[in-house]
Amino acid sequence: MVNGESIILFGPPGAGKGTQSGLISTITGKPQVSTGDMLREAVSDNSEVGGEAKSYMDKGLLVPDKIIMELIKIRLSKDDAKNGLLFDGFPRTIPQAMALEKLTSVSMVVSLVVQDDEIVSRIAGRRTDPETGEIYHVEYKPAPQDIRSRLLQRDDDTEDTVRNRLSTFHKQTAPLSDFYRDKGILIEVDGSGDIEQVSSSIEAIIKRNSLG
Ligand code: AMP
């Protein structure tokens, strides 16, 4: 992998991007950047961007490209972005992908493939630790007993909003698979099944595709 090139972790909501991104970041040394996390931070800071973004997020709709690209430009200008970043949940539209091309080069797009039915059941059980940002699942990845009472469910993790987010994904984000396949950098990984299994597939793929 050439220094300075970024990696994209791609997939529908609930595919396990947040869960797997730490591993990829550790292997590649590229800092993880989640636009969803950045937006949630802006919402909890009560910033102007956060106020505007929340109305879209609560409905399961995409936040306008202009807002997202402003956040990405600022993030890419930071010192630790010099060797490239690991993008999680970005880009989500063709215009975002085209705008990104002008800012940094992308060496690899790891696409986690999971069917809709599995996603709905996964997201309903998803819980986040507000102190560490760690993501748990009531069934597949239970949190330690002593921290369970502080875990939170995301506002947009209700079944109705999840269905909207999935339909948004199929309409606006899924076409990015072809965009990156045509460039010869899309690598699809079966994201169903247990977390360790998916992690080891990802690890093997990254190592195989890394040039140095
Ligand atoms: P996530 O945590 O990645 O599932 O993102 C949560 C929500 O934030 C999404 O449902 C969108 O409303 C918004 N969002 C996150 N990243 C983007 C993006 N790249 N483009 C547009 N909206 C985004």
Residues whose N, C-alpha, C, O or C-beta is under 5 A from the ligand:
A	BS01	AMP	P13 T35 G36 D37 L39 Y56 M57 G60 L61 L62 V63 I68 G89 F90 P91 R92
